[in-house]
Amino acid sequence: MPANRLAAGEKQKLELLKQLYLGRRFLILDEPTSVLTPAEADELLGMVRDLTRAGHLRTQPGEPSADIVPQLAPVSGEVLIDKPGKGAFYATSLDETLAELGLRQLVVAGVTTEVCVQTTMREANDRGYECVLASDATESYFPRFKTATLDMITAQGAIVGWTATTDSILGGISD
């Protein structure tokens, strides 16, 4: 079958195998699952895990540069979800975890505002969550992108969610 007729997941697996066959010692998998279905993502990441365990690949997770900074490390009992795509719901157990905890209201923060943060808020909104974005706990490389994203989130009566400062959010939680 010609490569141009393969599904996205099959193309990515083929490319990974080709690079391994050619003896490449360094591969960058930048969001390798962002265009895949959850099943394709599981299959591709499983293949990478198997190749790593067999010693054919060395991956960066677990390297010091990939660690969570100590000041933000999860405390005992906190849930840690490894996000393989731009949105936190894609190919993760976040929705199930939130359902188990009975949570329907989310405070969102992170980078970048216009990509990962906005995608996560839109995914959450599509699943029925109420979201508020901590406007002073998100950032972009480009200030105008952050401003535009905050405007989009709150447009049309908060179509995606609301924004507030962390002080306001914390004040509302303590009330």
Chimera marker file (.cmm) of the C-alpha trace (Angstrom):
<marker_set name="trace">
<marker id="1" x="0.000" y="0.000" z="0.000" r="1" g="1" b="0" radius="0.5"/>
<marker id="2" x="1.380" y="3.459" z="-0.833" r="1" g="1" b="0" radius="0.5"/>
<marker id="3" x="2.400" y="5.485" z="2.231" r="1" g="1" b="0" radius="0.5"/>
<marker id="4" x="0.074" y="8.348" z="1.281" r="1" g="1" b="0" radius="0.5"/>
<marker id="5" x="-2.925" y="6.043" z="1.806" r="1" g="1" b="0" radius="0.5"/>
<marker id="6" x="-1.956" y="5.093" z="5.377" r="1" g="1" b="0" radius="0.5"/>
<marker id="7" x="-3.741" y="6.506" z="8.427" r="1" g="1" b="0" radius="0.5"/>
<marker id="8" x="-1.818" y="9.061" z="10.508" r="1" g="1" b="0" radius="0.5"/>
<marker id="9" x="-0.913" y="6.478" z="13.153" r="1" g="1" b="0" radius="0.5"/>
<marker id="10" x="0.355" y="4.025" z="10.552" r="1" g="1" b="0" radius="0.5"/>
<marker id="11" x="2.480" y="6.769" z="8.950" r="1" g="1" b="0" radius="0.5"/>
<marker id="12" x="4.022" y="7.646" z="12.299" r="1" g="1" b="0" radius="0.5"/>
<marker id="13" x="4.792" y="3.992" z="13.098" r="1" g="1" b="0" radius="0.5"/>
<marker id="14" x="6.292" y="3.539" z="9.637" r="1" g="1" b="0" radius="0.5"/>
<marker id="15" x="8.471" y="6.637" z="10.062" r="1" g="1" b="0" radius="0.5"/>
<marker id="16" x="9.631" y="5.490" z="13.508" r="1" g="1" b="0" radius="0.5"/>
<marker id="17" x="10.520" y="2.039" z="12.173" r="1" g="1" b="0" radius="0.5"/>
<marker id="18" x="12.300" y="3.549" z="9.145" r="1" g="1" b="0" radius="0.5"/>
<marker id="19" x="14.419" y="5.780" z="11.366" r="1" g="1" b="0" radius="0.5"/>
<marker id="20" x="15.305" y="2.846" z="13.622" r="1" g="1" b="0" radius="0.5"/>
<marker id="21" x="16.201" y="0.718" z="10.579" r="1" g="1" b="0" radius="0.5"/>
<marker id="22" x="18.456" y="3.507" z="9.306" r="1" g="1" b="0" radius="0.5"/>
<marker id="23" x="20.258" y="3.455" z="12.648" r="1" g="1" b="0" radius="0.5"/>
<marker id="24" x="19.252" y="6.916" z="13.812" r="1" g="1" b="0" radius="0.5"/>
<marker id="25" x="20.478" y="7.463" z="17.320" r="1" g="1" b="0" radius="0.5"/>
<marker id="26" x="18.483" y="10.604" z="18.040" r="1" g="1" b="0" radius="0.5"/>
<marker id="27" x="14.768" y="11.050" z="17.335" r="1" g="1" b="0" radius="0.5"/>
<marker id="28" x="12.615" y="13.938" z="18.459" r="1" g="1" b="0" radius="0.5"/>
<marker id="29" x="8.992" y="12.968" z="19.001" r="1" g="1" b="0" radius="0.5"/>
<marker id="30" x="7.370" y="16.365" z="19.474" r="1" g="1" b="0" radius="0.5"/>
<marker id="31" x="3.764" y="15.706" z="20.470" r="1" g="1" b="0" radius="0.5"/>
<marker id="32" x="3.842" y="12.484" z="18.444" r="1" g="1" b="0" radius="0.5"/>
<marker id="33" x="0.204" y="11.685" z="19.192" r="1" g="1" b="0" radius="0.5"/>
<marker id="34" x="-1.501" y="15.031" z="18.543" r="1" g="1" b="0" radius="0.5"/>
<marker id="35" x="-3.076" y="13.883" z="15.247" r="1" g="1" b="0" radius="0.5"/>
<marker id="36" x="-3.903" y="10.337" z="16.326" r="1" g="1" b="0" radius="0.5"/>
<marker id="37" x="-7.011" y="8.693" z="17.677" r="1" g="1" b="0" radius="0.5"/>
<marker id="38" x="-6.693" y="7.543" z="21.320" r="1" g="1" b="0" radius="0.5"/>
<marker id="39" x="-6.253" y="3.933" z="20.130" r="1" g="1" b="0" radius="0.5"/>
<marker id="40" x="-3.512" y="4.939" z="17.668" r="1" g="1" b="0" radius="0.5"/>
<marker id="41" x="-1.810" y="7.016" z="20.383" r="1" g="1" b="0" radius="0.5"/>
<marker id="42" x="-1.869" y="4.079" z="22.802" r="1" g="1" b="0" radius="0.5"/>
<marker id="43" x="-0.437" y="1.797" z="20.119" r="1" g="1" b="0" radius="0.5"/>
<marker id="44" x="2.334" y="4.209" z="19.094" r="1" g="1" b="0" radius="0.5"/>
<marker id="45" x="3.326" y="5.059" z="22.670" r="1" g="1" b="0" radius="0.5"/>
<marker id="46" x="3.224" y="1.348" z="23.565" r="1" g="1" b="0" radius="0.5"/>
<marker id="47" x="5.578" y="0.645" z="20.680" r="1" g="1" b="0" radius="0.5"/>
<marker id="48" x="7.961" y="3.387" z="21.861" r="1" g="1" b="0" radius="0.5"/>
<marker id="49" x="7.803" y="1.986" z="25.423" r="1" g="1" b="0" radius="0.5"/>
<marker id="50" x="8.547" y="-1.543" z="24.174" r="1" g="1" b="0" radius="0.5"/>
<marker id="51" x="11.468" y="-0.342" z="22.049" r="1" g="1" b="0" radius="0.5"/>
<marker id="52" x="12.809" y="1.607" z="25.026" r="1" g="1" b="0" radius="0.5"/>
<marker id="53" x="12.575" y="-1.408" z="27.357" r="1" g="1" b="0" radius="0.5"/>
<marker id="54" x="14.352" y="-3.511" z="24.735" r="1" g="1" b="0" radius="0.5"/>
<marker id="55" x="17.190" y="-0.969" z="24.678" r="1" g="1" b="0" radius="0.5"/>
<marker id="56" x="16.601" y="0.253" z="21.107" r="1" g="1" b="0" radius="0.5"/>
<marker id="57" x="15.515" y="3.752" z="22.207" r="1" g="1" b="0" radius="0.5"/>
<marker id="58" x="16.306" y="6.028" z="25.109" r="1" g="1" b="0" radius="0.5"/>
<marker id="59" x="13.543" y="8.461" z="25.942" r="1" g="1" b="0" radius="0.5"/>
<marker id="60" x="13.792" y="11.757" z="27.747" r="1" g="1" b="0" radius="0.5"/>
<marker id="61" x="11.076" y="11.322" z="30.411" r="1" g="1" b="0" radius="0.5"/>
<marker id="62" x="12.928" y="10.574" z="33.613" r="1" g="1" b="0" radius="0.5"/>
<marker id="63" x="15.893" y="12.671" z="32.562" r="1" g="1" b="0" radius="0.5"/>
<marker id="64" x="16.595" y="15.615" z="34.892" r="1" g="1" b="0" radius="0.5"/>
<marker id="65" x="15.489" y="18.114" z="32.241" r="1" g="1" b="0" radius="0.5"/>
<marker id="66" x="12.034" y="16.491" z="32.064" r="1" g="1" b="0" radius="0.5"/>
<marker id="67" x="11.378" y="16.468" z="35.809" r="1" g="1" b="0" radius="0.5"/>
<marker id="68" x="8.760" y="18.590" z="37.511" r="1" g="1" b="0" radius="0.5"/>
<marker id="69" x="10.443" y="21.470" z="39.321" r="1" g="1" b="0" radius="0.5"/>
<marker id="70" x="10.609" y="20.700" z="43.071" r="1" g="1" b="0" radius="0.5"/>
<marker id="71" x="8.470" y="23.726" z="44.010" r="1" g="1" b="0" radius="0.5"/>
<marker id="72" x="5.583" y="22.295" z="41.957" r="1" g="1" b="0" radius="0.5"/>
<marker id="73" x="6.047" y="18.596" z="42.654" r="1" g="1" b="0" radius="0.5"/>
<marker id="74" x="2.833" y="16.742" z="43.461" r="1" g="1" b="0" radius="0.5"/>
<marker id="75" x="2.230" y="16.044" z="47.123" r="1" g="1" b="0" radius="0.5"/>
<marker id="76" x="1.056" y="12.687" z="48.388" r="1" g="1" b="0" radius="0.5"/>
<marker id="77" x="-2.393" y="11.902" z="47.018" r="1" g="1" b="0" radius="0.5"/>
<marker id="78" x="-2.280" y="14.381" z="44.127" r="1" g="1" b="0" radius="0.5"/>
<marker id="79" x="-3.024" y="12.989" z="40.685" r="1" g="1" b="0" radius="0.5"/>
<marker id="80" x="-0.353" y="13.348" z="37.999" r="1" g="1" b="0" radius="0.5"/>
<marker id="81" x="-1.475" y="13.051" z="34.360" r="1" g="1" b="0" radius="0.5"/>
<marker id="82" x="1.042" y="12.864" z="31.518" r="1" g="1" b="0" radius="0.5"/>
<marker id="83" x="-0.433" y="14.879" z="28.649" r="1" g="1" b="0" radius="0.5"/>
<marker id="84" x="0.689" y="13.633" z="25.205" r="1" g="1" b="0" radius="0.5"/>
<marker id="85" x="-1.080" y="16.283" z="23.118" r="1" g="1" b="0" radius="0.5"/>
<marker id="86" x="-2.063" y="19.921" z="23.323" r="1" g="1" b="0" radius="0.5"/>
<marker id="87" x="-5.202" y="19.424" z="25.422" r="1" g="1" b="0" radius="0.5"/>
<marker id="88" x="-5.182" y="17.760" z="28.834" r="1" g="1" b="0" radius="0.5"/>
<marker id="89" x="-8.179" y="15.562" z="27.969" r="1" g="1" b="0" radius="0.5"/>
<marker id="90" x="-6.743" y="14.071" z="24.771" r="1" g="1" b="0" radius="0.5"/>
<marker id="91" x="-5.548" y="10.458" z="25.248" r="1" g="1" b="0" radius="0.5"/>
<marker id="92" x="-5.472" y="10.822" z="29.053" r="1" g="1" b="0" radius="0.5"/>
<marker id="93" x="-7.605" y="9.674" z="31.975" r="1" g="1" b="0" radius="0.5"/>
<marker id="94" x="-8.354" y="13.246" z="33.092" r="1" g="1" b="0" radius="0.5"/>
<marker id="95" x="-12.102" y="13.118" z="32.370" r="1" g="1" b="0" radius="0.5"/>
<marker id="96" x="-12.490" y="9.803" z="34.202" r="1" g="1" b="0" radius="0.5"/>
<marker id="97" x="-10.389" y="11.025" z="37.127" r="1" g="1" b="0" radius="0.5"/>
<marker id="98" x="-12.450" y="14.211" z="37.491" r="1" g="1" b="0" radius="0.5"/>
<marker id="99" x="-15.668" y="12.170" z="37.303" r="1" g="1" b="0" radius="0.5"/>
<marker id="100" x="-14.410" y="9.816" z="40.041" r="1" g="1" b="0" radius="0.5"/>
<marker id="101" x="-13.679" y="12.846" z="42.217" r="1" g="1" b="0" radius="0.5"/>
<marker id="102" x="-17.076" y="14.375" z="41.428" r="1" g="1" b="0" radius="0.5"/>
<marker id="103" x="-15.523" y="17.579" z="40.085" r="1" g="1" b="0" radius="0.5"/>
<marker id="104" x="-17.350" y="19.728" z="37.511" r="1" g="1" b="0" radius="0.5"/>
<marker id="105" x="-15.698" y="23.118" z="38.092" r="1" g="1" b="0" radius="0.5"/>
<marker id="106" x="-12.078" y="23.648" z="37.060" r="1" g="1" b="0" radius="0.5"/>
<marker id="107" x="-9.467" y="26.341" z="37.593" r="1" g="1" b="0" radius="0.5"/>
<marker id="108" x="-7.064" y="26.299" z="34.649" r="1" g="1" b="0" radius="0.5"/>
<marker id="109" x="-3.517" y="27.702" z="34.483" r="1" g="1" b="0" radius="0.5"/>
<marker id="110" x="-0.420" y="27.016" z="32.405" r="1" g="1" b="0" radius="0.5"/>
<marker id="111" x="1.366" y="27.739" z="29.139" r="1" g="1" b="0" radius="0.5"/>
<marker id="112" x="0.908" y="28.593" z="26.451" r="1" g="1" b="0" radius="0.5"/>
<marker id="113" x="-2.354" y="30.471" z="26.753" r="1" g="1" b="0" radius="0.5"/>
<marker id="114" x="-3.284" y="30.233" z="23.071" r="1" g="1" b="0" radius="0.5"/>
<marker id="115" x="-2.412" y="26.561" z="22.573" r="1" g="1" b="0" radius="0.5"/>
<marker id="116" x="-2.415" y="24.102" z="25.477" r="1" g="1" b="0" radius="0.5"/>
<marker id="117" x="-4.457" y="26.193" z="27.909" r="1" g="1" b="0" radius="0.5"/>
<marker id="118" x="-7.145" y="27.190" z="25.421" r="1" g="1" b="0" radius="0.5"/>
<marker id="119" x="-7.345" y="23.651" z="24.007" r="1" g="1" b="0" radius="0.5"/>
<marker id="120" x="-7.802" y="22.197" z="27.486" r="1" g="1" b="0" radius="0.5"/>
<marker id="121" x="-10.512" y="24.730" z="28.329" r="1" g="1" b="0" radius="0.5"/>
<marker id="122" x="-12.369" y="24.020" z="25.096" r="1" g="1" b="0" radius="0.5"/>
<marker id="123" x="-12.128" y="20.258" z="25.670" r="1" g="1" b="0" radius="0.5"/>
<marker id="124" x="-13.416" y="20.734" z="29.219" r="1" g="1" b="0" radius="0.5"/>
<marker id="125" x="-16.246" y="22.981" z="28.052" r="1" g="1" b="0" radius="0.5"/>
<marker id="126" x="-17.283" y="20.410" z="25.433" r="1" g="1" b="0" radius="0.5"/>
<marker id="127" x="-17.520" y="17.844" z="28.245" r="1" g="1" b="0" radius="0.5"/>
<marker id="128" x="-19.721" y="20.075" z="30.387" r="1" g="1" b="0" radius="0.5"/>
<marker id="129" x="-17.175" y="21.434" z="32.855" r="1" g="1" b="0" radius="0.5"/>
<marker id="130" x="-17.359" y="25.012" z="34.109" r="1" g="1" b="0" radius="0.5"/>
<marker id="131" x="-13.921" y="26.614" z="33.791" r="1" g="1" b="0" radius="0.5"/>
<marker id="132" x="-12.169" y="29.701" z="35.041" r="1" g="1" b="0" radius="0.5"/>
<marker id="133" x="-8.739" y="30.611" z="33.698" r="1" g="1" b="0" radius="0.5"/>
<marker id="134" x="-6.340" y="32.204" z="36.162" r="1" g="1" b="0" radius="0.5"/>
<marker id="135" x="-5.378" y="35.120" z="33.929" r="1" g="1" b="0" radius="0.5"/>
<marker id="136" x="-2.189" y="35.866" z="35.865" r="1" g="1" b="0" radius="0.5"/>
<marker id="137" x="-1.135" y="32.206" z="35.914" r="1" g="1" b="0" radius="0.5"/>
<marker id="138" x="-0.936" y="31.696" z="32.160" r="1" g="1" b="0" radius="0.5"/>
<marker id="139" x="1.401" y="33.132" z="29.582" r="1" g="1" b="0" radius="0.5"/>
<marker id="140" x="2.235" y="33.272" z="25.902" r="1" g="1" b="0" radius="0.5"/>
<marker id="141" x="5.342" y="34.053" z="23.920" r="1" g="1" b="0" radius="0.5"/>
<marker id="142" x="3.332" y="36.888" z="22.370" r="1" g="1" b="0" radius="0.5"/>
<marker id="143" x="1.314" y="39.223" z="24.627" r="1" g="1" b="0" radius="0.5"/>
<marker id="144" x="-1.264" y="39.888" z="21.908" r="1" g="1" b="0" radius="0.5"/>
<marker id="145" x="-1.922" y="36.131" z="21.579" r="1" g="1" b="0" radius="0.5"/>
<marker id="146" x="-2.660" y="35.923" z="25.307" r="1" g="1" b="0" radius="0.5"/>
<marker id="147" x="-4.980" y="38.929" z="25.116" r="1" g="1" b="0" radius="0.5"/>
<marker id="148" x="-6.810" y="37.507" z="22.095" r="1" g="1" b="0" radius="0.5"/>
<marker id="149" x="-7.208" y="34.121" z="23.782" r="1" g="1" b="0" radius="0.5"/>
<marker id="150" x="-8.603" y="35.638" z="26.985" r="1" g="1" b="0" radius="0.5"/>
<marker id="151" x="-11.053" y="37.593" z="24.828" r="1" g="1" b="0" radius="0.5"/>
<marker id="152" x="-12.096" y="34.457" z="22.930" r="1" g="1" b="0" radius="0.5"/>
<marker id="153" x="-12.622" y="32.446" z="26.110" r="1" g="1" b="0" radius="0.5"/>
<marker id="154" x="-14.901" y="35.073" z="27.662" r="1" g="1" b="0" radius="0.5"/>
<marker id="155" x="-16.682" y="36.173" z="24.457" r="1" g="1" b="0" radius="0.5"/>
<marker id="156" x="-20.431" y="35.741" z="24.035" r="1" g="1" b="0" radius="0.5"/>
<marker id="157" x="-21.134" y="35.504" z="27.756" r="1" g="1" b="0" radius="0.5"/>
<marker id="158" x="-18.192" y="33.248" z="28.598" r="1" g="1" b="0" radius="0.5"/>
<marker id="159" x="-18.746" y="30.761" z="25.786" r="1" g="1" b="0" radius="0.5"/>
<marker id="160" x="-15.719" y="28.727" z="26.885" r="1" g="1" b="0" radius="0.5"/>
<marker id="161" x="-15.287" y="29.977" z="30.458" r="1" g="1" b="0" radius="0.5"/>
<marker id="162" x="-14.390" y="32.873" z="32.667" r="1" g="1" b="0" radius="0.5"/>
<marker id="163" x="-11.127" y="34.561" z="33.607" r="1" g="1" b="0" radius="0.5"/>
<marker id="164" x="-10.055" y="35.980" z="36.954" r="1" g="1" b="0" radius="0.5"/>
<marker id="165" x="-6.825" y="36.655" z="38.822" r="1" g="1" b="0" radius="0.5"/>
<marker id="166" x="-5.501" y="34.040" z="41.212" r="1" g="1" b="0" radius="0.5"/>
<marker id="167" x="-6.253" y="36.370" z="44.156" r="1" g="1" b="0" radius="0.5"/>
<marker id="168" x="-9.895" y="36.630" z="43.054" r="1" g="1" b="0" radius="0.5"/>
<marker id="169" x="-10.163" y="32.882" z="42.552" r="1" g="1" b="0" radius="0.5"/>
<marker id="170" x="-8.620" y="32.134" z="45.945" r="1" g="1" b="0" radius="0.5"/>
<marker id="171" x="-10.901" y="34.722" z="47.534" r="1" g="1" b="0" radius="0.5"/>
<marker id="172" x="-13.934" y="33.045" z="45.970" r="1" g="1" b="0" radius="0.5"/>
<marker id="173" x="-12.829" y="29.594" z="47.116" r="1" g="1" b="0" radius="0.5"/>
<marker id="174" x="-12.391" y="30.715" z="50.714" r="1" g="1" b="0" radius="0.5"/>
<marker id="175" x="-15.890" y="32.307" z="50.827" r="1" g="1" b="0" radius="0.5"/>
<link id1="1" id2="2" r="1" g="1" b="0" radius="0.2"/>
<link id1="2" id2="3" r="1" g="1" b="0" radius="0.2"/>
<link id1="3" id2="4" r="1" g="1" b="0" radius="0.2"/>
<link id1="4" id2="5" r="1" g="1" b="0" radius="0.2"/>
<link id1="5" id2="6" r="1" g="1" b="0" radius="0.2"/>
<link id1="6" id2="7" r="1" g="1" b="0" radius="0.2"/>
<link id1="7" id2="8" r="1" g="1" b="0" radius="0.2"/>
<link id1="8" id2="9" r="1" g="1" b="0" radius="0.2"/>
<link id1="9" id2="10" r="1" g="1" b="0" radius="0.2"/>
<link id1="10" id2="11" r="1" g="1" b="0" radius="0.2"/>
<link id1="11" id2="12" r="1" g="1" b="0" radius="0.2"/>
<link id1="12" id2="13" r="1" g="1" b="0" radius="0.2"/>
<link id1="13" id2="14" r="1" g="1" b="0" radius="0.2"/>
<link id1="14" id2="15" r="1" g="1" b="0" radius="0.2"/>
<link id1="15" id2="16" r="1" g="1" b="0" radius="0.2"/>
<link id1="16" id2="17" r="1" g="1" b="0" radius="0.2"/>
<link id1="17" id2="18" r="1" g="1" b="0" radius="0.2"/>
<link id1="18" id2="19" r="1" g="1" b="0" radius="0.2"/>
<link id1="19" id2="20" r="1" g="1" b="0" radius="0.2"/>
<link id1="20" id2="21" r="1" g="1" b="0" radius="0.2"/>
<link id1="21" id2="22" r="1" g="1" b="0" radius="0.2"/>
<link id1="22" id2="23" r="1" g="1" b="0" radius="0.2"/>
<link id1="23" id2="24" r="1" g="1" b="0" radius="0.2"/>
<link id1="24" id2="25" r="1" g="1" b="0" radius="0.2"/>
<link id1="25" id2="26" r="1" g="1" b="0" radius="0.2"/>
<link id1="26" id2="27" r="1" g="1" b="0" radius="0.2"/>
<link id1="27" id2="28" r="1" g="1" b="0" radius="0.2"/>
<link id1="28" id2="29" r="1" g="1" b="0" radius="0.2"/>
<link id1="29" id2="30" r="1" g="1" b="0" radius="0.2"/>
<link id1="30" id2="31" r="1" g="1" b="0" radius="0.2"/>
<link id1="31" id2="32" r="1" g="1" b="0" radius="0.2"/>
<link id1="32" id2="33" r="1" g="1" b="0" radius="0.2"/>
<link id1="33" id2="34" r="1" g="1" b="0" radius="0.2"/>
<link id1="34" id2="35" r="1" g="1" b="0" radius="0.2"/>
<link id1="35" id2="36" r="1" g="1" b="0" radius="0.2"/>
<link id1="36" id2="37" r="1" g="1" b="0" radius="0.2"/>
<link id1="37" id2="38" r="1" g="1" b="0" radius="0.2"/>
<link id1="38" id2="39" r="1" g="1" b="0" radius="0.2"/>
<link id1="39" id2="40" r="1" g="1" b="0" radius="0.2"/>
<link id1="40" id2="41" r="1" g="1" b="0" radius="0.2"/>
<link id1="41" id2="42" r="1" g="1" b="0" radius="0.2"/>
<link id1="42" id2="43" r="1" g="1" b="0" radius="0.2"/>
<link id1="43" id2="44" r="1" g="1" b="0" radius="0.2"/>
<link id1="44" id2="45" r="1" g="1" b="0" radius="0.2"/>
<link id1="45" id2="46" r="1" g="1" b="0" radius="0.2"/>
<link id1="46" id2="47" r="1" g="1" b="0" radius="0.2"/>
<link id1="47" id2="48" r="1" g="1" b="0" radius="0.2"/>
<link id1="48" id2="49" r="1" g="1" b="0" radius="0.2"/>
<link id1="49" id2="50" r="1" g="1" b="0" radius="0.2"/>
<link id1="50" id2="51" r="1" g="1" b="0" radius="0.2"/>
<link id1="51" id2="52" r="1" g="1" b="0" radius="0.2"/>
<link id1="52" id2="53" r="1" g="1" b="0" radius="0.2"/>
<link id1="53" id2="54" r="1" g="1" b="0" radius="0.2"/>
<link id1="54" id2="55" r="1" g="1" b="0" radius="0.2"/>
<link id1="55" id2="56" r="1" g="1" b="0" radius="0.2"/>
<link id1="56" id2="57" r="1" g="1" b="0" radius="0.2"/>
<link id1="57" id2="58" r="1" g="1" b="0" radius="0.2"/>
<link id1="58" id2="59" r="1" g="1" b="0" radius="0.2"/>
<link id1="59" id2="60" r="1" g="1" b="0" radius="0.2"/>
<link id1="60" id2="61" r="1" g="1" b="0" radius="0.2"/>
<link id1="61" id2="62" r="1" g="1" b="0" radius="0.2"/>
<link id1="62" id2="63" r="1" g="1" b="0" radius="0.2"/>
<link id1="63" id2="64" r="1" g="1" b="0" radius="0.2"/>
<link id1="64" id2="65" r="1" g="1" b="0" radius="0.2"/>
<link id1="65" id2="66" r="1" g="1" b="0" radius="0.2"/>
<link id1="66" id2="67" r="1" g="1" b="0" radius="0.2"/>
<link id1="67" id2="68" r="1" g="1" b="0" radius="0.2"/>
<link id1="68" id2="69" r="1" g="1" b="0" radius="0.2"/>
<link id1="69" id2="70" r="1" g="1" b="0" radius="0.2"/>
<link id1="70" id2="71" r="1" g="1" b="0" radius="0.2"/>
<link id1="71" id2="72" r="1" g="1" b="0" radius="0.2"/>
<link id1="72" id2="73" r="1" g="1" b="0" radius="0.2"/>
<link id1="73" id2="74" r="1" g="1" b="0" radius="0.2"/>
<link id1="74" id2="75" r="1" g="1" b="0" radius="0.2"/>
<link id1="75" id2="76" r="1" g="1" b="0" radius="0.2"/>
<link id1="76" id2="77" r="1" g="1" b="0" radius="0.2"/>
<link id1="77" id2="78" r="1" g="1" b="0" radius="0.2"/>
<link id1="78" id2="79" r="1" g="1" b="0" radius="0.2"/>
<link id1="79" id2="80" r="1" g="1" b="0" radius="0.2"/>
<link id1="80" id2="81" r="1" g="1" b="0" radius="0.2"/>
<link id1="81" id2="82" r="1" g="1" b="0" radius="0.2"/>
<link id1="82" id2="83" r="1" g="1" b="0" radius="0.2"/>
<link id1="83" id2="84" r="1" g="1" b="0" radius="0.2"/>
<link id1="84" id2="85" r="1" g="1" b="0" radius="0.2"/>
<link id1="85" id2="86" r="1" g="1" b="0" radius="0.2"/>
<link id1="86" id2="87" r="1" g="1" b="0" radius="0.2"/>
<link id1="87" id2="88" r="1" g="1" b="0" radius="0.2"/>
<link id1="88" id2="89" r="1" g="1" b="0" radius="0.2"/>
<link id1="89" id2="90" r="1" g="1" b="0" radius="0.2"/>
<link id1="90" id2="91" r="1" g="1" b="0" radius="0.2"/>
<link id1="91" id2="92" r="1" g="1" b="0" radius="0.2"/>
<link id1="92" id2="93" r="1" g="1" b="0" radius="0.2"/>
<link id1="93" id2="94" r="1" g="1" b="0" radius="0.2"/>
<link id1="94" id2="95" r="1" g="1" b="0" radius="0.2"/>
<link id1="95" id2="96" r="1" g="1" b="0" radius="0.2"/>
<link id1="96" id2="97" r="1" g="1" b="0" radius="0.2"/>
<link id1="97" id2="98" r="1" g="1" b="0" radius="0.2"/>
<link id1="98" id2="99" r="1" g="1" b="0" radius="0.2"/>
<link id1="99" id2="100" r="1" g="1" b="0" radius="0.2"/>
<link id1="100" id2="101" r="1" g="1" b="0" radius="0.2"/>
<link id1="101" id2="102" r="1" g="1" b="0" radius="0.2"/>
<link id1="102" id2="103" r="1" g="1" b="0" radius="0.2"/>
<link id1="103" id2="104" r="1" g="1" b="0" radius="0.2"/>
<link id1="104" id2="105" r="1" g="1" b="0" radius="0.2"/>
<link id1="105" id2="106" r="1" g="1" b="0" radius="0.2"/>
<link id1="106" id2="107" r="1" g="1" b="0" radius="0.2"/>
<link id1="107" id2="108" r="1" g="1" b="0" radius="0.2"/>
<link id1="108" id2="109" r="1" g="1" b="0" radius="0.2"/>
<link id1="109" id2="110" r="1" g="1" b="0" radius="0.2"/>
<link id1="110" id2="111" r="1" g="1" b="0" radius="0.2"/>
<link id1="111" id2="112" r="1" g="1" b="0" radius="0.2"/>
<link id1="112" id2="113" r="1" g="1" b="0" radius="0.2"/>
<link id1="113" id2="114" r="1" g="1" b="0" radius="0.2"/>
<link id1="114" id2="115" r="1" g="1" b="0" radius="0.2"/>
<link id1="115" id2="116" r="1" g="1" b="0" radius="0.2"/>
<link id1="116" id2="117" r="1" g="1" b="0" radius="0.2"/>
<link id1="117" id2="118" r="1" g="1" b="0" radius="0.2"/>
<link id1="118" id2="119" r="1" g="1" b="0" radius="0.2"/>
<link id1="119" id2="120" r="1" g="1" b="0" radius="0.2"/>
<link id1="120" id2="121" r="1" g="1" b="0" radius="0.2"/>
<link id1="121" id2="122" r="1" g="1" b="0" radius="0.2"/>
<link id1="122" id2="123" r="1" g="1" b="0" radius="0.2"/>
<link id1="123" id2="124" r="1" g="1" b="0" radius="0.2"/>
<link id1="124" id2="125" r="1" g="1" b="0" radius="0.2"/>
<link id1="125" id2="126" r="1" g="1" b="0" radius="0.2"/>
<link id1="126" id2="127" r="1" g="1" b="0" radius="0.2"/>
<link id1="127" id2="128" r="1" g="1" b="0" radius="0.2"/>
<link id1="128" id2="129" r="1" g="1" b="0" radius="0.2"/>
<link id1="129" id2="130" r="1" g="1" b="0" radius="0.2"/>
<link id1="130" id2="131" r="1" g="1" b="0" radius="0.2"/>
<link id1="131" id2="132" r="1" g="1" b="0" radius="0.2"/>
<link id1="132" id2="133" r="1" g="1" b="0" radius="0.2"/>
<link id1="133" id2="134" r="1" g="1" b="0" radius="0.2"/>
<link id1="134" id2="135" r="1" g="1" b="0" radius="0.2"/>
<link id1="135" id2="136" r="1" g="1" b="0" radius="0.2"/>
<link id1="136" id2="137" r="1" g="1" b="0" radius="0.2"/>
<link id1="137" id2="138" r="1" g="1" b="0" radius="0.2"/>
<link id1="138" id2="139" r="1" g="1" b="0" radius="0.2"/>
<link id1="139" id2="140" r="1" g="1" b="0" radius="0.2"/>
<link id1="140" id2="141" r="1" g="1" b="0" radius="0.2"/>
<link id1="141" id2="142" r="1" g="1" b="0" radius="0.2"/>
<link id1="142" id2="143" r="1" g="1" b="0" radius="0.2"/>
<link id1="143" id2="144" r="1" g="1" b="0" radius="0.2"/>
<link id1="144" id2="145" r="1" g="1" b="0" radius="0.2"/>
<link id1="145" id2="146" r="1" g="1" b="0" radius="0.2"/>
<link id1="146" id2="147" r="1" g="1" b="0" radius="0.2"/>
<link id1="147" id2="148" r="1" g="1" b="0" radius="0.2"/>
<link id1="148" id2="149" r="1" g="1" b="0" radius="0.2"/>
<link id1="149" id2="150" r="1" g="1" b="0" radius="0.2"/>
<link id1="150" id2="151" r="1" g="1" b="0" radius="0.2"/>
<link id1="151" id2="152" r="1" g="1" b="0" radius="0.2"/>
<link id1="152" id2="153" r="1" g="1" b="0" radius="0.2"/>
<link id1="153" id2="154" r="1" g="1" b="0" radius="0.2"/>
<link id1="154" id2="155" r="1" g="1" b="0" radius="0.2"/>
<link id1="155" id2="156" r="1" g="1" b="0" radius="0.2"/>
<link id1="156" id2="157" r="1" g="1" b="0" radius="0.2"/>
<link id1="157" id2="158" r="1" g="1" b="0" radius="0.2"/>
<link id1="158" id2="159" r="1" g="1" b="0" radius="0.2"/>
<link id1="159" id2="160" r="1" g="1" b="0" radius="0.2"/>
<link id1="160" id2="161" r="1" g="1" b="0" radius="0.2"/>
<link id1="161" id2="162" r="1" g="1" b="0" radius="0.2"/>
<link id1="162" id2="163" r="1" g="1" b="0" radius="0.2"/>
<link id1="163" id2="164" r="1" g="1" b="0" radius="0.2"/>
<link id1="164" id2="165" r="1" g="1" b="0" radius="0.2"/>
<link id1="165" id2="166" r="1" g="1" b="0" radius="0.2"/>
<link id1="166" id2="167" r="1" g="1" b="0" radius="0.2"/>
<link id1="167" id2="168" r="1" g="1" b="0" radius="0.2"/>
<link id1="168" id2="169" r="1" g="1" b="0" radius="0.2"/>
<link id1="169" id2="170" r="1" g="1" b="0" radius="0.2"/>
<link id1="170" id2="171" r="1" g="1" b="0" radius="0.2"/>
<link id1="171" id2="172" r="1" g="1" b="0" radius="0.2"/>
<link id1="172" id2="173" r="1" g="1" b="0" radius="0.2"/>
<link id1="173" id2="174" r="1" g="1" b="0" radius="0.2"/>
<link id1="174" id2="175" r="1" g="1" b="0" radius="0.2"/>
</marker_set>
